[in-house]
């Protein structure tokens, strides 16, 4: 069905159908544990979703790519996907997706031993869940976030706070658990009661895990819990239970074809043989561990090359790193340019924006973030065609480059018809003047747009600009969010009134109230 849908979408030049077909196929491959197929389809769905602004699906695709990357042992790669998903959710007000991303980011930081960072993300999800008790999955979601927070505080050796979440789980969650959910909960409780030196409660939790365990579990959803559970059994000398569970868990991991999972279990097996003094078995397991390492090198190479071929706009490899096997190394070499315009893309924006913010914070100098888009671009595409639309996007990029030529301005294509500019070391008035200059440069092109619902019948842009001096508790994404809100105000104002010539530019500085202070509104006939 998805193949037919994609074929029809291609014939109709319908990016929505193409993107949806690839996304659904990717989900199917995910549940089948087909890593190569999953990456292929999820990466394929991104470009059409970006083109039509399907930000919800794009955020979900990034989130799933993050999950798979973490399962494959590449935390930096996973973090990049999660950050992009988070950024999309904040930019386009998708809290119902963002809280899931925050949960997964919490799990990532917990897995790499950063409990403070994990707690920050889990807390965001926790607040959302408590504010939406009406959602059908409330009980399951509360259980998952409470377990995550409990584990995070245990990792910090803060058993007092961990106990609060243990109480929430025991009172509000355990009476409603399904068999699968018991795995997640009782693996945590076994660890918790072991830390509390409560052997009876710990043994009860261990029995519950054994009772809930099934070889038909979706191992990718429970692997971290079971891995920690096996580690606990080793630490406490429960070798009989460890032996009874390791083999079926390993068999499930092998079916996923994710060697990183197998390696983690082999590491536990090596510890087990060392503990019981079985050195012959230890040597055999060590040989397999080494062989797996070689397979992982080869598999990672193939995966990287496949991803680069499919998404050249996101990644690149130079000749000297063609033999690098670690995905984290390839992550550092990703392409930072947009193929249509030659401008920097969102990857580079992520990096540069953080650096610019920290620089402004250190030097106590102002920065400004501008987000602009093309007015009624969908109508332009629908009536003049996508190729003409691409030429307009290229024209806007060329105009931005003219502004950049003589000024210290960073610019990137944000996606679709949106661009982001970052100004450093300029006053509000100077930023406003540069934004006005860009508008004038674009207006001089006189590109006909008969289907625009502005007062102009030429291609025009809307701009939202937010200026300020960075503060400790802020981030560049706050600037971007505010600029996007101002852009929305421009759009709303324009459609509720007739402007002569071009759309207004809003420049916003210090936020003296919840909506900010409007410094300047510009409209003229240029």
C-alpha positions in Angstrom: 0.0 0.0 0.0 2.8 2.5 0.9 4.6 1.7 -2.4 1.4 2.5 -4.4 0.9 5.7 -2.3 4.4 6.8 -3.0 4.1 6.0 -6.7 0.8 8.0 -6.9 2.4 10.9 -4.9 5.4 11.0 -7.3 3.1 11.1 -10.3 1.0 13.9 -8.8 4.1 15.7 -7.5 2.5 15.5 -4.0 5.1 15.8 -1.3 2.5 15.0 1.4 1.8 11.6 0.0 5.4 10.8 -0.7 6.5 11.8 2.8 3.7 9.9 4.5 4.4 6.7 2.5 8.0 6.8 3.5 7.2 7.6 7.1 4.8 4.7 7.5 7.2 2.3 5.9 9.9 3.5 8.2 7.7 2.8 11.2 7.1 -0.7 9.9 10.8 -1.3 9.6 11.3 0.0 13.1 8.9 -2.5 14.6 10.5 -5.3 12.5 14.0 -4.2 13.8 15.2 -3.6 10.2 17.8 -0.9 10.9 18.8 -0.3 7.3 15.3 -0.1 6.0 14.2 2.2 8.8 17.0 4.7 8.2 16.4 4.7 4.5 12.7 5.5 4.8 12.9 8.0 7.6 15.6 9.9 5.9 13.7 9.8 2.6 10.6 11.3 4.3 12.4 14.4 5.6 12.8 16.4 2.4 9.2 16.2 1.3 8.0 17.0 4.8 10.3 20.0 5.0 9.1 21.2 1.6 5.5 21.3 2.6 6.0 22.2 6.3 4.7 19.0 7.9 6.6 19.8 11.1 4.8 17.3 13.3 5.8 14.3 11.1 9.3 15.7 10.7 9.7 16.0 14.5 8.4 12.4 15.0 10.9 11.1 12.3 13.8 12.9 14.0 12.6 11.4 17.4 12.5 7.9 16.0 15.9 8.3 14.3 17.2 9.4 17.7 15.8 6.2 19.4 17.4 4.0 16.8 20.7 5.7 16.9 20.9 5.4 20.7 20.0 1.7 20.5 22.9 1.3 18.1 25.3 2.9 20.6 25.7 6.4 19.0 24.6 8.9 21.6 26.0 12.0 19.8 24.1 11.1 16.7 20.9 10.4 18.7 21.3 13.7 20.6 21.4 15.7 17.3 18.2 14.1 16.1 16.5 14.8 19.5 17.7 18.4 19.5 16.3 18.9 16.0 13.0 17.3 17.0 12.9 19.6 20.1 13.7 22.7 18.1 10.9 21.9 15.6 8.4 21.3 18.4 9.2 24.6 20.1 9.3 26.5 16.8 5.9 25.2 15.7 4.1 24.7 19.1 3.9 21.0 19.1 3.8 20.2 22.9 2.0 16.9 22.4 5.1 15.6 20.5 7.8 17.6 22.4 7.1 15.9 25.8 7.9 12.5 24.2 11.1 13.9 22.8 12.0 15.2 26.2 11.4 11.8 27.7 13.8 10.2 25.2 16.4 12.9 25.8 16.2 12.2 29.5 16.8 8.5 28.8 19.8 9.4 26.6 21.5 11.5 29.3 20.7 8.9 31.9 22.4 6.2 29.7 25.6 8.3 29.5 25.8 9.1 33.2 24.5 12.7 33.2 21.6 12.6 35.7 21.3 16.3 36.1 20.7 16.8 32.4 18.4 13.8 32.4 16.3 15.3 35.2 15.9 18.6 33.2 14.3 16.8 30.3 12.3 14.3 32.4 10.9 17.3 34.4 9.6 18.9 31.2 7.8 15.7 30.3 6.5 15.3 33.8 4.9 18.7 33.9 3.2 18.2 30.6 1.8 14.8 31.7 0.4 16.2 35.0 -1.2 19.0 33.0 -2.9 16.6 30.6 -4.4 13.9 32.8 -7.2 13.5 30.3 -5.0 11.9 27.7 -5.7 8.2 27.1 -2.1 7.2 27.9 -1.8 9.2 31.1 -1.2 6.3 33.5 1.4 4.7 31.2 3.1 8.0 30.6 3.2 8.9 34.3 4.7 5.5 35.0 7.5 5.9 32.4 8.5 9.4 33.5 8.4 8.5 37.2 10.7 5.6 36.6 13.0 7.9 34.6 13.2 10.4 37.3 13.6 7.8 40.0 16.6 6.3 38.2 18.1 9.7 37.6 18.0 10.6 41.3 19.4 7.2 42.2 22.2 7.8 39.8 22.9 11.1 41.7 22.8 9.2 45.0 19.8 11.2 46.1 17.7 8.4 47.5 15.4 10.9 49.3 14.1 12.4 46.1 14.2 9.0 44.4 11.9 7.7 47.1 9.2 10.3 46.1 9.0 8.8 42.7 9.1 5.3 44.0 6.0 6.3 46.1 4.2 7.7 43.0 4.9 4.4 41.2 3.8 2.2 44.0 0.6 4.1 44.8 -0.5 5.5 41.4 1.0 3.1 38.9 1.5 -0.4 40.0 -2.2 -1.3 40.4 -2.7 -0.6 36.7 0.3 -2.1 35.1 0.2 -4.4 32.1 2.6 -7.3 31.9 5.0 -5.3 29.6 4.9 -2.3 31.9 5.8 -4.5 34.9 9.2 -5.1 33.2 10.0 -1.4 33.2 8.7 -0.8 36.7 10.0 -3.8 38.6 13.5 -3.6 37.0 13.6 -0.1 38.6 12.2 -1.2 41.9 14.7 -4.1 42.1 17.5 -1.6 41.8 15.8 0.8 44.2 15.3 -1.7 47.0 18.8 -3.0 46.5 20.1 0.5 47.1 17.8 0.9 50.1 19.1 -2.5 51.5 15.6 -4.0 51.6 16.2 -7.6 50.5 12.6 -8.8 50.8 11.2 -6.0 48.7 14.1 -6.5 46.2 13.5 -10.2 45.9 9.8 -9.5 45.4 10.6 -7.1 42.5 13.0 -9.7 41.0 10.2 -12.3 41.0 7.9 -9.9 39.3 10.4 -9.2 36.5 10.9 -13.0 36.0 7.1 -13.5 36.0 6.5 -10.7 33.4 9.4 -11.6 31.2 8.5 -13.1 27.8 10.7 -13.9 24.8 8.1 -12.0 22.7 8.9 -8.7 24.3 9.7 -5.7 22.1 13.3 -5.9 23.2 14.2 -2.4 21.8 11.7 -0.8 24.2 13.0 -2.7 27.2 16.7 -3.4 26.6 18.1 -0.7 28.9 15.8 -1.9 31.8 16.8 -5.5 31.3 20.4 -4.7 30.9 20.4 -2.8 34.3 18.5 -5.7 35.8 21.1 -8.2 34.7 23.8 -5.9 36.0 22.1 -5.8 39.4 21.9 -9.6 39.5 25.7 -9.8 38.8 26.4 -7.2 41.5 24.4 -9.0 44.1 25.7 -12.5 43.2 22.4 -13.9 42.0 24.1 -16.0 39.3 21.3 -18.5 38.9 18.7 -15.9 37.9 21.3 -14.1 35.7 22.0 -17.3 33.8 18.4 -18.1 33.3 17.6 -14.7 31.8 20.8 -13.9 29.8 20.3 -16.5 27.1 16.7 -15.6 26.1 17.5 -11.9 26.3 20.6 -12.4 24.1 18.5 -14.4 21.6 16.1 -11.5 21.4 18.9 -9.0 20.9 20.4 -11.1 18.1 17.1 -10.9 16.2 17.4 -7.2 16.0 20.8 -7.5 14.3 22.0 -4.6 16.4 25.5 -5.6 17.4 25.8 -2.9 20.0 23.1 -4.7 22.1 25.0 -8.0 21.7 28.2 -6.4 22.8 26.7 -5.0 26.0 25.4 -8.5 26.8 28.7 -10.1 26.0 30.4 -7.7 28.4 28.1 -8.9 31.1 28.8 -12.5 30.2 32.5 -11.8 30.5 32.0 -10.4 33.9 29.9 -13.4 34.9 32.6 -15.9 33.8 35.2 -13.9 35.6 33.1 -14.0 38.8 32.6 -17.7 38.7 36.2 -18.4 37.6 35.3 -20.1 34.3 38.3 -18.9 32.3 37.8 -21.3 29.4 34.3 -19.9 28.7 35.7 -16.4 29.4 38.3 -16.8 26.6 35.7 -18.0 24.1 33.4 -15.1 25.0 36.3 -12.7 24.6 37.0 -14.0 21.1 33.4 -13.5 20.1 33.5 -10.0 21.6 36.5 -9.2 19.4 34.7 -10.7 16.3 31.6 -8.6 17.0 33.8 -5.5 17.1 35.0 -6.2 13.6 31.5 -6.7 12.4 30.4 -3.5 14.0 33.2 -1.6 12.2 32.0 -3.0 8.8 28.3 -2.5 9.5 28.8 1.1 10.7 30.8 1.9 7.5 28.0 0.5 5.3 25.3 2.4 7.3 27.2 5.7 7.1 27.8 5.4 3.3 24.1 4.5 2.8 22.9 7.5 4.8 25.2 9.9 3.0 24.1 8.7 -0.4 20.4 9.2 0.6 20.9 12.6 2.3 23.7 14.4 0.8 22.2 17.7 2.0 22.8 16.5 5.6 26.1 14.6 5.6 29.4 14.4 3.8 32.6 12.4 4.1 36.0 13.4 2.8 38.4 10.9 1.3 40.5 10.7 4.4 37.7 9.5 6.7 36.1 7.0 4.3 37.3 4.1 6.5 36.0 5.6 9.8 33.6 3.2 11.4 32.2 5.2 14.3 29.0 7.1 13.5 29.9 9.8 16.0 32.9 10.7 13.9 30.8 11.0 10.7 28.4 13.2 12.7 31.1 15.7 13.0 31.6 15.7 9.2 28.0 16.2 8.2 27.3 18.5 5.4 26.4 22.0 6.7 25.0 23.4 3.5 21.6 23.4 1.9 21.8 21.9 -1.6 19.3 24.2 -3.3 20.7 27.6 -2.1 24.3 26.8 -1.1 23.6 28.5 2.2 24.2 27.0 5.6 21.5 24.6 6.8 19.9 23.9 10.2 22.8 21.7 11.3 25.2 24.7 11.1 22.5 27.0 12.6 22.4 24.7 15.7 26.1 25.0 16.2 26.6 28.7 15.3 23.6 29.9 17.3 24.9 28.4 20.5 28.3 29.8 19.9 27.0 33.3 19.1 24.8 33.3 22.2 27.7 32.3 24.5 29.9 35.0 22.9 27.3 37.6 23.5 26.8 36.3 27.1 30.6 36.5 27.7 31.1 39.9 26.2 27.7 41.4 27.3 27.0 42.4 23.7 23.7 42.3 21.8 22.7 39.7 19.3 19.5 39.6 17.2 17.8 36.7 15.5 15.7 37.3 12.4 13.3 34.7 10.9 11.8 35.6 7.5 9.6 33.8 5.1 8.1 34.4 1.6 4.6 35.8 1.6 2.0 33.4 0.3 4.6 31.0 -1.0 2.2 28.1 -1.2 0.1 30.1 -3.6 3.2 30.9 -5.7 4.1 27.2 -5.8 0.6 26.1 -6.6 0.2 28.5 -9.5 3.8 28.9 -11.0 5.1 25.4 -10.1 7.7 24.1 -7.8 10.6 24.8 -10.1 9.6 28.5 -10.2 9.3 28.3 -6.4 12.8 27.0 -6.1 14.1 29.8 -8.2 12.4 32.3 -5.8 14.0 30.6 -2.8 17.4 30.9 -4.6 16.7 34.5 -5.3 16.0 35.3 -1.7 19.2 33.5 -0.7 21.2 35.6 -3.2 19.7 38.8 -1.7 20.7 37.7 1.8 24.2 37.1 0.5 24.4 40.6 -0.8 23.6 41.9 2.7 26.1 39.5 4.2 28.9 40.7 1.9 29.6 43.9 3.8 28.3 43.0 7.3 29.0 40.3 9.9 25.8 38.4 9.6 25.2 34.6 9.8 22.4 33.2 7.6 20.9 29.8 7.1 18.0 28.3 5.2 15.8 27.0 8.0 13.5 24.9 5.8 10.9 25.4 3.1 10.7 29.2 2.5 12.1 30.2 5.8 15.5 31.7 6.5 17.2 32.7 9.7 19.8 35.5 10.2 21.9 36.1 13.3 23.3 39.6 13.9 26.2 40.1 16.4 27.5 43.3 18.0 24.7 45.5 16.5 22.4 47.8 18.3 18.6 47.5 17.9 18.5 50.4 15.5 21.4 49.0 13.4 19.7 45.6 13.2 16.5 47.3 12.2 18.3 49.2 9.4 19.9 46.1 8.1 16.5 44.2 8.1 15.0 47.1 6.1 17.9 47.1 3.7 17.3 43.3 3.1 13.7 44.0 2.4 14.6 46.7 -0.1 17.1 44.5 -1.9 14.5 41.8 -2.3 11.8 44.3 -3.5 14.1 45.5 -6.3 13.8 42.1 -8.0 10.2 42.8 -8.9 9.4 39.1 -9.2 5.7 38.9 -10.3 3.4 37.2 -7.8 -0.2 37.7 -9.0 -1.6 35.3 -6.4 -0.2 37.2 -3.4 -2.9 38.4 -1.1 -0.8 41.4 0.0 -1.2 44.8 -1.6 1.8 44.1 -3.7 1.7 41.8 -6.8 5.4 41.0 -6.5 7.2 38.5 -4.3 7.6 40.0 -0.8 8.8 38.7 2.6 7.8 39.0 6.2 10.4 39.4 8.9 10.4 38.9 12.7 13.5 40.2 14.5 14.3 39.8 18.2 17.2 41.7 19.7 18.6 41.4 23.2 21.7 40.9 25.4 22.1 37.2 26.3 21.5 36.2 29.9 22.5 33.2 31.9 19.1 31.5 31.9 18.5 32.1 28.2 19.4 30.5 24.9 19.5 31.3 21.3 16.4 29.2 20.8 14.5 31.7 23.0 15.6 34.4 20.6 14.4 32.3 17.7 11.1 31.5 19.3 10.5 35.2 20.0 11.4 36.1 16.5 9.0 33.5 15.2 6.2 34.9 17.4 6.9 38.4 16.0 6.8 37.0 12.5 3.4 35.5 13.3 2.2 39.0 14.4 3.3 40.4 11.1 1.3 37.8 9.2 -1.7 38.3 11.4 -1.6 42.1 11.2 -1.0 42.0 7.4 -4.1 39.9 6.8 -6.3 42.0 9.0 -5.3 45.3 7.3 -4.1 46.6 4.0 -0.5 47.6 3.9 0.9 49.9 1.2 3.9 48.3 -0.6 5.6 45.8 1.7 4.8 43.9 4.8 6.0 45.4 8.1 9.1 44.4 10.0 8.9 44.0 13.8 12.0 44.5 15.9 11.6 43.5 19.5 14.1 44.0 22.3 13.7 43.8 26.1 10.7 41.8 27.2 9.0 44.1 29.7 5.9 42.0 29.7 4.7 38.6 28.5 4.4 39.8 24.9 7.5 41.9 24.7 7.9 45.6 23.8 7.3 46.6 20.2 10.2 48.8 19.4 9.5 49.5 15.7 6.9 48.7 13.1 7.8 49.5 9.5 5.8 49.7 6.4 6.6 51.7 3.3 6.2 51.6 -0.4 9.8 50.5 -1.2 
